Amino acid sequence: MPTKPVVRTAALRKPPVADDAMWPRVTREVADDLAADAIARDRAGKPPYDEVARLREAGLPALLTPPAPLGRAGTAPDGVGDGGADWRTATAVIREISAADGSIGELIARHYVLSWSSRFFGTSDGTAGHEDPAVADGLLLGGGTDLPDQESGPGLTLSPDGSGHLLNGRRTVPAGVTVADRLVVGATATHTGELLIALVNPAHPGVLASTDNDRLGQRLTGAGSVDFDNVPVDADHILGATPRDEHAVPAFTALAPLALRLVLSHVALGIAEGALAEARDVSRAVAPAPRSGAAGATTYAVRPSGDPYLLLAYGELATAAHTAAAVVERATDALEQGLVAGRDLGMDQRAEIAVLVAAAEAVTSRSAVDITTRILELTEAATSFDAGPALDRFWRNARALTAQSSPTHRLRDIGDHYLNGTHPPFTARS
């Protein structure tokens, strides 16, 4: 049955003063805290109230707040230092949190992209920063700005009502449905056909949420569905708009789905790196059974990590992780350059970013599934049916995350661009 979501899980904190050296330390502390009880929390599969409280306590939801969204240090009007950091810092946070807990990594990743909704979809320069106060206050955002597939129905609609709108319909929310302070959703304007981006308070009685915690993987993202029944949306809570015709979408606005796809690639990479690190600890501690007749058997039987077959396997997996990281980092650099360009971003530059993001998706999705699968073959007591390390949770998380997009489609776009110079299509979908 639909339930009312809890919209506040911890006291909000003013964003800390920006410090480039601070965020890695803060993130490492949060990641270590999440890793300590990751197995128990994954088994419980409960809504991530406590996990979100940990993120808030560390100030991570406010990481990308203005006036320094691209890493340009600044000062707020009251003279207090701002908490803004650049996207590279944000992706580093996502990746490290994901290595400890892929679900929470996805939750914060989607929040970061949604926090830029007014920049992507608004009419101002993308570097100016005119966010709703909810973003500056560090509220956690959930929802999604993409349009539903035609087969799934009309999705959400916004009808004119006085100076504002009424929101109606139902949509699936991939993260934050139970814990978000605000929902950012894309809805079709009934009078214009445009996709309007609206900020909604889930505490309104017309908002009913249904959770979906019994999933194969990514069980702690707070996924589910939300019904909206005549929920009022003030005019100043319409963050922007984009036309349904993908050919009319501005190049900078078209970065929104690319940003989401890229941060989810960082989540996948983080899951793979976390799985590999934990498997390494297991393999170092547990001696494999010597292979009869194999050269050096007596040596690696004494030294657990000396099995030449094990070394070969880990060499292959570590190389796959390094390769994926290099591709993702290149795409991250390109996206950040596009964000700096703002409304001056050209179609050709956007196309190059789209190709690099597609490559990052294709490589990380395959690497994450391959790495998390093979570590189960390399380690003992890898499943969660006993008191073992429960490495199967990484495989389940990788499978659930990468199932959201098809590497085949991304590779086709890359091939078409490389062979024919065709630009990947503008689209409001991720």
Secondary structure, DSSP 8 states (H G I E B T S, - for coil): --B-----SS---------TTHHHHHHHHHHHHHHHTHHHHHHH---SHHHHHHHHHHTGGGTT-TT-TTS---B-TTS-B-----HHHHHHHHHHHHHH-HHHHHHHHHHHHHTTHHHHHSSS-TTT----HHHHTT--EEEE-S---GGG----EEEEETTEEEEEEEEEESS-TTT-SEEEEEEEETTT--EEEEEE-TTSTTEEEEE----SS-TTS--EEEEEEEEEE-GGGEEEEE-SSGGGS-TTTTHHHHHHHHHHHHHHHHHHHHHHHHHHHHHHHS-----TT-TTHHHHHHSGGG-HHHHHHHHHHHHHHHHHHHHHHHHHHHHHHHHHHGGG--HHHHHHHHHHHHHHHHHHHHHHHHHHHHHHHHSSS-STTSSS--THHHHHHHHHHHTTS-HHHHHHHHHHHHHH-------S--
